Amino acid sequence: MKIVVPVKRVLDFNVKVRVKSDESGVDLSNVKMAMNPFDEIAVEEAVRLKEKGVATEIVAVSIGVAQAEAVLRTALAMGADRALLIQTDQDVEPLGVAKLLKAVADEEKPDLILMGKQAIDGDNNATGQSLSTLLDWPQATFASKLEVSGSELLVTREVDGGLQTLGVSLPAVVTTDLRLNEPRYASLPNIMKAKKKPLETKAATDYGVDIAPRLSVVRVSEPPKRSAGVRVESAEALVAGLKSAGVL
C-alpha cells in the first residue's frame, strides 16, 4: 500500500497570533512555523501502518513557499520515505490544494491519501472532501481510529450520538482527528537520516491546474476582549443577574 500524506506549514500552535496593523491578515514575520498538528497525526498514522507491514511507501507532499521544505524534513524524520514540495508563493485555497493533490495522485497512484481534517490557520475543513470529489474516491472524515480489514479500511469517527464505524474501499481519502494517535518526536538519528532522503521540488505551474483564488480577505480582526467576571454570593444572586442581563 502506498500512502500519500499532505502536510502544511502553519503558524506554530504555541505562538500567539498577531493581526497586521492594516487588518489585511495575520502577521507571520519573525514567528515560529511548524507542521499543521492534524497533518502530524496523519504522518504518525501512516508510519504506524508501515511499521505493521500494511504500508510499503509513504510520500509526504506540501504546497507552499520554499520554507515548507522544513515540515517535509520533519515528516521524513518521523518515517516518511520521500517528499515532494509543490512550490508557490501564492496563498492556495482548499480547492486549489485539492486540484494539485489530485494531479499528484494521478502521478503517484496511491492506495490511500491520509491527511489532517483541517489546517489550524484557515480552519476550512474542505480540502479532503474536495479531493475525494475530484478523484471520485470514497472518503472517511474525522478518523479517531483506523484499522485495515482485508481490502478495505474500517474508520471509526466521533459523531453526536457516539461512535460511527465506516468501511471504506481503497483507494480512499481519510482525514484525521485529534484522538487518532499521539505523534512521535523525531529522534536525532532520524533527523540526520531525513537529510539524505529524497525531496523533490516542483512548481505549482508544472501541473497545469487552475489555482486562482476565488475568495478575497476583506478584514482580519482580533476577537473582542472579554470583560471581567463578577463574583456572586449565592445561586439566587446568579439567577437574578442572568435575568437582568437577559440571558434567562
Rosetta silent file (secondary structure, phi, psi, omega in degrees, C-alpha in Angstrom):
SEQUENCE: MKIVVPVKRVLDFNVKVRVKSDESGVDLSNVKMAMNPFDEIAVEEAVRLKEKGVATEIVAVSIGVAQAEAVLRTALAMGADRALLIQTDQDVEPLGVAKLLKAVADEEKPDLILMGKQAIDGDNNATGQSLSTLLDWPQATFASKLEVSGSELLVTREVDGGLQTLGVSLPAVVTTDLRLNEPRYASLPNIMKAKKKPLETKAATDYGVDIAPRLSVVRVSEPPKRSAGVRVESAEALVAGLKSAGVL
SCORE:     score description
SCORE:     0.000 S_00000001
   1 L     0.000  125.964  173.742    0.000    0.000    0.000 S_00000001
   2 E   -97.662  133.344 -179.305    1.330    3.409   -0.981 S_00000001
   3 E  -119.118  129.070  171.294    0.193    6.307    1.206 S_00000001
   4 E  -102.414  129.100 -178.928    0.347    9.977    0.276 S_00000001
   5 E  -121.878  105.989  174.614    0.282   12.354    3.246 S_00000001
   6 E   -73.580  137.127  177.790   -0.215   16.081    2.546 S_00000001
   7 L  -131.627  145.793 -176.252    1.351   18.350    5.180 S_00000001
   8 L  -122.742  142.319  174.916    1.045   22.106    5.570 S_00000001
   9 E   -87.078  119.062 -177.663    3.357   24.724    7.043 S_00000001
  10 E  -133.255  172.232  173.747    1.383   26.834    9.503 S_00000001
  11 E   -63.103  130.667  179.727    1.933   29.154   12.437 S_00000001
  12 L   -55.821  135.735 -173.201    3.073   27.082   15.428 S_00000001
  13 L   -66.970  -14.292  177.984    0.089   26.450   17.694 S_00000001
  14 L   -85.415  -10.492 -176.397    2.066   27.704   20.724 S_00000001
  15 L   -86.365  136.679  176.180    2.598   31.144   19.167 S_00000001
  16 L   -73.682  127.490 -176.815    0.230   33.989   19.995 S_00000001
  17 L   -74.882  133.958  176.166   -1.430   35.193   16.806 S_00000001
  18 L  -118.719  133.053  177.715   -0.940   38.853   15.898 S_00000001
  19 E   -89.260  139.638  178.355   -3.110   40.673   13.395 S_00000001
  20 L   -61.443  151.849 -177.205   -1.423   43.086   10.995 S_00000001
  21 L   -61.954  -29.603 -179.940   -1.977   46.751   11.697 S_00000001
  22 L   -89.996    4.216  177.305   -3.853   47.206    8.420 S_00000001
  23 L    60.747   29.368  179.599   -6.092   44.189    9.260 S_00000001
  24 L   -89.154  -10.459 -179.588   -5.154   42.513    5.972 S_00000001
  25 L   167.029 -167.841  179.198   -4.192   39.244    7.629 S_00000001
  26 E   -89.924  137.717 -179.475   -2.131   37.526   10.320 S_00000001
  27 L   -77.377  115.401 -178.515    1.417   38.747   10.874 S_00000001
  28 L  -107.089    7.267 -177.868    3.790   35.866   10.033 S_00000001
  29 L   -77.252  132.570  175.881    7.041   37.821   10.201 S_00000001
  30 L    56.442   38.265  176.044    9.655   36.528   12.647 S_00000001
  31 L  -123.990  157.395 -178.290    7.387   33.873   14.154 S_00000001
  32 L   -75.964  132.183  176.216    7.871   30.134   14.511 S_00000001
  33 E  -111.567  154.530 -177.335    6.247   27.985   11.847 S_00000001
  34 E  -155.164  177.526  176.407    5.597   24.262   12.122 S_00000001
  35 E   -73.109  139.089  176.392    3.682   21.342   10.631 S_00000001
  36 L   -54.547  128.036 -175.585   -0.080   21.542   10.980 S_00000001
  37 H   -55.170  -39.854  179.670   -0.940   19.387   14.061 S_00000001
  38 H   -66.537  -34.089  177.281   -3.646   17.392   12.256 S_00000001
  39 H   -69.890  -34.970  177.132   -1.188   16.615    9.440 S_00000001
  40 H   -61.339  -38.598  176.362    1.360   15.470   12.018 S_00000001
  41 H   -64.462  -39.500  178.580   -1.222   12.960   13.255 S_00000001
  42 H   -63.947  -41.998  177.929   -1.709   11.757    9.673 S_00000001
  43 H   -62.228  -45.334  179.724    2.044   11.229    9.238 S_00000001
  44 H   -58.890  -43.637 -178.944    2.195    9.296   12.506 S_00000001
  45 H   -66.482  -38.603  177.421   -0.681    7.028   11.478 S_00000001
  46 H   -63.092  -41.826  179.171    0.923    6.355    8.102 S_00000001
  47 H   -64.914  -39.425  178.135    4.197    5.439    9.803 S_00000001
  48 H   -64.541  -37.545  177.113    2.358    3.098   12.172 S_00000001
  49 H   -65.016  -35.453  177.545    0.705    1.380    9.216 S_00000001
  50 H   -70.067  -39.372  179.103    4.141    0.889    7.675 S_00000001
  51 H   -64.492  -28.311  177.330    5.510   -0.489   10.931 S_00000001
  52 L   -81.323   -5.329 -179.047    2.651   -3.020   10.935 S_00000001
  53 L    85.708    8.768  179.779    3.630   -4.119    7.439 S_00000001
  54 L   -82.848  -46.680 -179.335    0.462   -2.700    5.871 S_00000001
  55 L   -94.214  145.765  178.666    2.032    0.255    4.060 S_00000001
  56 L  -107.509  -27.727 -178.761    5.046   -0.102    1.789 S_00000001
  57 E  -150.037  139.766  177.849    5.787    3.547    0.966 S_00000001
  58 E  -121.656  123.692  179.234    4.883    6.922    2.458 S_00000001
  59 E  -115.002  116.988  177.105    5.107   10.052    0.326 S_00000001
  60 E   -90.868  136.799 -177.421    4.799   13.419    2.098 S_00000001
  61 E  -130.260  133.746  175.136    3.561   16.338   -0.017 S_00000001
  62 E  -132.514  146.766  179.493    3.488   20.028    0.822 S_00000001
  63 E  -121.191  120.731 -179.638    2.242   23.010   -1.161 S_00000001
  64 E   160.798 -157.513 -176.130    3.677   26.413   -0.376 S_00000001
  65 L   -72.973  170.327 -177.076    6.774   28.540   -0.133 S_00000001
  66 H   -59.564  -31.419 -178.868   10.322   27.196   -0.233 S_00000001
  67 H   -66.789  -12.859  177.538   10.500   27.229    3.572 S_00000001
  68 H   -66.502  -10.295  175.821    7.865   24.463    3.620 S_00000001
  69 H   -58.172  -29.628 -178.175   10.773   22.099    2.997 S_00000001
  70 H   -63.407  -40.670 -179.790   11.298   22.170    6.775 S_00000001
  71 H   -71.785  -30.233  175.466    7.951   20.482    7.505 S_00000001
  72 H   -67.881  -38.998  176.546    8.686   17.883    4.831 S_00000001
  73 H   -63.603  -35.810  176.265   12.014   17.131    6.523 S_00000001
  74 H   -63.323  -44.278  178.050   10.090   16.678    9.761 S_00000001
  75 H   -62.098  -39.338  177.873    7.768   14.204    8.045 S_00000001
  76 H   -65.754  -38.234  178.916   10.800   12.345    6.665 S_00000001
  77 H   -68.534  -28.994  177.893   12.353   12.251   10.131 S_00000001
  78 H   -74.612  -23.051  177.751    9.128   10.788   11.513 S_00000001
  79 L   142.206   -2.149  176.283    9.273    7.951    8.996 S_00000001
  80 L   -65.955  151.649 -175.006    8.113    9.069    5.548 S_00000001
  81 L   -87.781  -38.072  177.810   10.173    7.620    2.702 S_00000001
  82 E  -153.061  169.628 -173.751   10.293   10.574    0.322 S_00000001
  83 E  -140.537  156.347  178.030    8.810   14.018   -0.090 S_00000001
  84 E  -135.137  124.907  175.005    7.503   16.385   -2.718 S_00000001
  85 E  -106.534  118.160  174.069    7.346   20.166   -2.411 S_00000001
  86 E   -95.721  102.244 -168.330    4.990   21.925   -4.816 S_00000001
  87 E   -86.724  131.621  174.124    6.425   25.399   -4.584 S_00000001
  88 L  -160.083  143.265  176.017    4.344   28.538   -4.924 S_00000001
  89 L   -89.415   -3.286 -179.905    4.329   31.933   -3.215 S_00000001
  90 L   -80.868  144.041  174.928    0.580   32.169   -3.736 S_00000001
  91 L   -80.047  103.008 -171.944   -1.792   31.503   -0.856 S_00000001
  92 L   -85.804  129.530  179.770   -3.591   28.479   -2.308 S_00000001
  93 L   -78.491  163.347 -177.147   -7.221   27.962   -1.300 S_00000001
  94 H   -50.819  -41.123  179.598   -8.593   24.489   -0.380 S_00000001
  95 H   -63.737  -42.108  177.516   -9.996   23.885   -3.865 S_00000001
  96 H   -63.870  -40.351  176.890   -6.649   24.746   -5.436 S_00000001
  97 H   -61.176  -44.281  179.780   -4.867   22.466   -2.973 S_00000001
  98 H   -61.906  -38.952  179.082   -7.288   19.661   -3.840 S_00000001
  99 H   -65.049  -42.078  178.661   -6.625   20.147   -7.569 S_00000001
 100 H   -66.651  -40.985  179.364   -2.870   19.956   -7.065 S_00000001
 101 H   -66.914  -32.848  175.361   -3.189   16.891   -4.842 S_00000001
 102 H   -63.054  -42.138  178.498   -5.370   15.224   -7.474 S_00000001
 103 H   -62.551  -38.767  176.712   -2.592   15.800  -10.011 S_00000001
 104 H   -64.759  -43.595  179.301   -0.124   14.255   -7.564 S_00000001
 105 H   -62.772  -36.735  178.041   -2.452   11.286   -7.021 S_00000001
 106 H   -63.438  -32.332  179.373   -2.737   10.791  -10.780 S_00000001
 107 H   -82.269  -44.753 -172.408    1.071   10.538  -10.933 S_00000001
 108 H   -82.566  -25.494 -177.280    1.765    8.581   -7.758 S_00000001
 109 L    53.486   55.460 -179.894   -1.233    6.197   -7.915 S_00000001
 110 L   -75.738  160.413  174.410   -1.524    5.873   -4.104 S_00000001
 111 L   -89.621  -21.844 -177.580   -3.852    3.429   -2.377 S_00000001
 112 E  -150.120  135.350  169.014   -4.625    5.903    0.406 S_00000001
 113 E  -110.319  114.175 -175.759   -4.428    9.650    0.918 S_00000001
 114 E  -112.515  118.744 -172.197   -4.217   10.279    4.650 S_00000001
 115 E  -144.287  159.704  176.049   -4.459   13.921    5.678 S_00000001
 116 E   -64.740  149.012 -177.146   -5.401   16.212    8.545 S_00000001
 117 L   -67.363  -26.736  179.392   -9.063   17.135    8.736 S_00000001
 118 L  -164.383  162.862  173.908   -8.204   20.854    8.603 S_00000001
 119 L   -98.302  143.288 -174.024   -5.355   23.320    8.913 S_00000001
 120 L   -77.293   -3.177  176.974   -5.271   25.465   12.049 S_00000001
 121 L   -87.563  -52.848 -179.664   -4.689   28.660   10.074 S_00000001
 122 L   -91.405  -25.610 -179.672   -7.745   28.726    7.807 S_00000001
 123 L    54.939   35.022 -175.320   -9.851   26.113    9.661 S_00000001
 124 L   -78.864  -34.103 -178.204  -11.707   25.446    6.412 S_00000001
 125 L    52.652   53.104 -175.283  -12.069   21.657    6.728 S_00000001
 126 L  -134.130  -21.884 -172.224  -12.634   21.450    2.972 S_00000001
 127 H   -66.160  -46.638 -179.042   -9.555   20.046    1.224 S_00000001
 128 H   -59.235  -45.281 -179.445  -10.121   16.373    1.998 S_00000001
 129 H   -66.557  -40.660  178.906  -13.740   16.451    0.897 S_00000001
 130 H   -65.235  -41.437  179.892  -12.907   18.400   -2.267 S_00000001
 131 H   -64.038  -42.024  177.894  -10.094   15.998   -3.133 S_00000001
 132 H   -58.767  -41.290  179.898  -12.374   12.984   -2.658 S_00000001
 133 H   -66.679  -44.473 -178.934  -14.889   14.521   -5.053 S_00000001
 134 H   -64.512  -37.295 -179.915  -12.281   15.354   -7.702 S_00000001
 135 H   -83.245  -16.590 -173.248  -10.806   11.856   -7.550 S_00000001
 136 L    60.360   42.730  176.853  -14.216   10.181   -7.243 S_00000001
 137 L  -107.632  152.605  172.651  -12.835    8.172   -4.310 S_00000001
 138 L   -66.008  154.754 -179.181  -14.699    7.225   -1.127 S_00000001
 139 E  -133.232  151.601  172.083  -13.915    9.361    1.906 S_00000001
 140 E  -138.365  117.837 -173.190  -13.975    8.976    5.677 S_00000001
 141 E  -104.815  159.788  175.581  -13.519   12.156    7.687 S_00000001
 142 E    56.938   45.548 -177.100  -12.595   12.887   11.328 S_00000001
 143 E   -69.238  126.135  174.494  -10.998    9.467   11.856 S_00000001
 144 E  -108.622   -7.507  175.610  -10.366    8.645   15.527 S_00000001
 145 E  -156.542  140.807 -176.144   -9.418    5.008   14.816 S_00000001
 146 E  -135.913  123.996  178.502   -8.121    3.305   11.688 S_00000001
 147 E  -132.680  147.746  176.817   -7.960   -0.432   11.031 S_00000001
 148 E  -100.221  125.810  179.104   -7.202   -2.459    7.919 S_00000001
 149 E  -128.907   96.013 -178.105   -9.642   -5.284    7.200 S_00000001
 150 L    65.090 -121.142 -177.385   -8.768   -7.160    4.037 S_00000001
 151 L   -97.615   10.774  179.312   -9.143   -4.842    1.063 S_00000001
 152 E  -132.866  165.092  175.966  -10.938   -2.095    2.974 S_00000001
 153 E  -103.482  140.211  171.258  -10.346    0.303    5.843 S_00000001
 154 E  -103.893  113.212 -175.507  -12.504    0.427    8.953 S_00000001
 155 E  -112.216  120.271  176.740  -12.616    4.044   10.063 S_00000001
 156 E   -97.270  131.347 -179.550  -14.148    4.985   13.407 S_00000001
 157 E  -132.835  149.471  179.399  -15.307    8.576   13.749 S_00000001
 158 E   -86.376  129.444  176.030  -16.962   10.515   16.534 S_00000001
 159 E  -124.541  174.759 -175.426  -20.485   11.750   15.877 S_00000001
 160 L   -58.987  -34.817 -176.688  -23.025   13.481   18.103 S_00000001
 161 L   -89.618    0.118 -178.822  -24.622   10.196   19.145 S_00000001
 162 E   141.340 -126.382 -178.759  -21.383    8.339   19.876 S_00000001
 163 E  -117.738  140.462  178.234  -19.056    6.457   17.517 S_00000001
 164 E  -123.600  131.077  179.218  -19.636    5.576   13.872 S_00000001
 165 E  -112.254  126.148 -178.712  -17.566    2.976   12.007 S_00000001
 166 E  -112.917  139.947  170.984  -17.336    3.147    8.227 S_00000001
 167 E   -97.292  120.505 -173.891  -15.996    0.524    5.840 S_00000001
 168 E  -119.971  123.664  176.887  -14.092    2.264    3.049 S_00000001
 169 E   -79.285  150.597 -178.963  -12.814    0.519   -0.076 S_00000001
 170 L   -93.711  149.715   -0.107   -9.426    1.527   -1.447 S_00000001
 171 L   -74.717  154.467 -174.619   -8.254    3.817   -2.906 S_00000001
 172 E  -151.167  165.917  174.180   -9.719    6.340   -0.500 S_00000001
 173 E  -113.814  125.785  179.311   -9.256    9.689    1.205 S_00000001
 174 E  -125.549  131.613  176.389   -9.191    9.679    5.019 S_00000001
 175 E  -109.616  143.559 -169.904   -8.905   12.779    7.212 S_00000001
 176 E  -102.026  146.231  175.930   -7.595   12.523   10.765 S_00000001
 177 L  -108.843  173.430 -173.716   -8.913   13.844   14.062 S_00000001
 178 H   -63.881  -33.915 -172.443   -7.018   14.607   17.274 S_00000001
 179 H   -83.169    3.489 -177.407   -7.837   11.349   19.072 S_00000001
 180 H   -66.261  -43.271 -179.796   -6.379    9.088   16.381 S_00000001
 181 L  -165.847  178.869  174.073   -2.884    8.978   17.914 S_00000001
 182 L  -114.807  109.523 -176.392   -0.111   10.858   19.679 S_00000001
 183 L   -59.419  144.541  179.381    2.596   11.836   17.156 S_00000001
 184 L   -79.876  158.566  170.314    6.143   10.788   17.987 S_00000001
 185 L   -88.485  134.384  178.623    9.091   13.110   18.389 S_00000001
 186 L   -70.567  127.850  179.619   11.662   12.651   15.675 S_00000001
 187 L   -76.131  159.842 -179.451   14.913   11.347   17.157 S_00000001
 188 H   -59.860  -43.081  176.930   18.235   12.983   16.337 S_00000001
 189 H   -60.295  -39.047  179.833   19.457    9.983   14.281 S_00000001
 190 H   -70.672  -32.199  175.833   16.240   10.040   12.240 S_00000001
 191 H   -64.315  -40.291  178.620   16.567   13.804   11.735 S_00000001
 192 H   -68.802  -39.778  178.380   20.045   13.233   10.336 S_00000001
 193 H   -65.182  -33.156 -177.752   18.812   10.369    8.126 S_00000001
 194 H   -63.003  -26.377 -179.758   15.992   12.591    6.832 S_00000001
 195 L   -67.035  -21.410 -178.406   18.569   14.921    5.276 S_00000001
 196 L   -99.924   -5.670  178.971   19.568   12.115    2.905 S_00000001
 197 L   -77.143  149.361 -175.944   16.052   11.047    1.948 S_00000001
 198 L   -67.292  132.355  175.454   14.801   12.222   -1.475 S_00000001
 199 E  -133.688  110.664 -177.556   12.918   15.519   -1.545 S_00000001
 200 E   -96.444  142.565  177.618   11.722   16.662   -4.956 S_00000001
 201 E  -119.684  129.286  175.393   10.668   20.231   -5.718 S_00000001
 202 E  -129.704  158.408  175.476    8.252   21.193   -8.471 S_00000001
 203 E   -87.952  147.700  179.031    6.486   24.427   -9.346 S_00000001
 204 H   -59.949  -30.707 -179.473    2.717   24.601   -8.978 S_00000001
 205 H   -69.165  -17.351 -179.831    2.552   25.709  -12.602 S_00000001
 206 H   -65.662  -21.123 -174.953    4.065   22.371  -13.674 S_00000001
 207 H   -92.385   -8.755  173.948    0.743   20.648  -13.030 S_00000001
 208 L    63.394   32.944  178.495   -1.313   22.846  -15.339 S_00000001
 209 L  -113.478  154.790 -178.891   -4.239   23.296  -12.962 S_00000001
 210 L   -85.259  110.799  177.644   -6.160   26.451  -12.141 S_00000001
 211 L  -115.531   22.457  178.894   -5.394   27.511   -8.577 S_00000001
 212 L   -61.226  137.709 -177.599   -6.531   31.121   -8.966 S_00000001
 213 L   -66.153  141.313  176.175   -8.169   32.340   -5.745 S_00000001
 214 L  -101.822  -13.124 -175.905  -11.957   32.501   -5.624 S_00000001
 215 L  -119.855  157.427  174.034  -12.081   34.350   -2.317 S_00000001
 216 L  -133.733  140.845  179.445  -10.667   37.612   -1.032 S_00000001
 217 L   -81.451  120.098  179.482   -9.984   38.601    2.573 S_00000001
 218 L   -82.002  -47.947 -178.249  -11.976   41.685    3.462 S_00000001
 219 L  -163.350  140.991  173.848  -10.703   42.165    7.000 S_00000001
 220 L  -118.844  126.413 -177.939   -8.983   40.226    9.765 S_00000001
 221 L  -137.923  154.475  177.755   -9.536   41.399   13.326 S_00000001
 222 L   -75.188  150.460  176.687   -8.884   40.109   16.809 S_00000001
 223 L   -65.078  150.815 -179.639  -11.840   38.877   18.853 S_00000001
 224 L   -62.238  145.359  179.241  -13.234   41.420   21.323 S_00000001
 225 L   -70.369  139.392 -179.878  -11.673   41.344   24.759 S_00000001
 226 L   -76.849  139.605  177.205  -13.776   39.682   27.412 S_00000001
 227 L   -77.311  158.218 -177.772  -14.980   41.846   30.258 S_00000001
 228 L   -65.766  145.639  178.194  -14.099   40.911   33.808 S_00000001
 229 L   -77.234  170.316 -179.445  -16.388   38.479   35.592 S_00000001
 230 L  -123.745  130.887  177.569  -18.424   39.213   38.693 S_00000001
 231 L   -85.182  130.929  178.369  -18.360   37.105   41.859 S_00000001
 232 L  -113.000  156.691 -174.650  -21.797   36.371   43.340 S_00000001
 233 L   -89.599  -19.811 -175.844  -22.607   35.215   46.848 S_00000001
 234 L  -154.499  167.832  177.541  -25.381   32.739   46.056 S_00000001
 235 H   -65.335  -34.776  179.393  -27.217   30.860   43.357 S_00000001
 236 H   -62.865  -40.921  178.861  -30.160   33.216   43.758 S_00000001
 237 H   -66.649  -35.570  177.498  -27.909   36.196   43.026 S_00000001
 238 H   -64.400  -45.437  179.889  -26.554   34.400   39.976 S_00000001
 239 H   -63.420  -41.397  179.564  -30.057   33.741   38.623 S_00000001
 240 H   -63.661  -40.892  178.413  -31.069   37.330   39.290 S_00000001
 241 H   -66.043  -38.420  178.452  -28.008   38.630   37.475 S_00000001
 242 H   -67.023  -36.330  177.353  -28.632   36.384   34.479 S_00000001
 243 H   -65.857  -42.953 -179.230  -32.240   37.564   34.317 S_00000001
 244 H   -66.765  -26.858  178.568  -31.225   41.204   34.438 S_00000001
 245 L   -85.167   -3.642  178.623  -28.744   40.577   31.628 S_00000001
 246 L    81.236   11.797  179.798  -31.484   38.998   29.535 S_00000001
 247 L   -77.676  -37.421  179.082  -29.817   35.582   29.464 S_00000001
 248 L  -108.858    0.000    0.000  -32.726   33.887   31.261 S_00000001
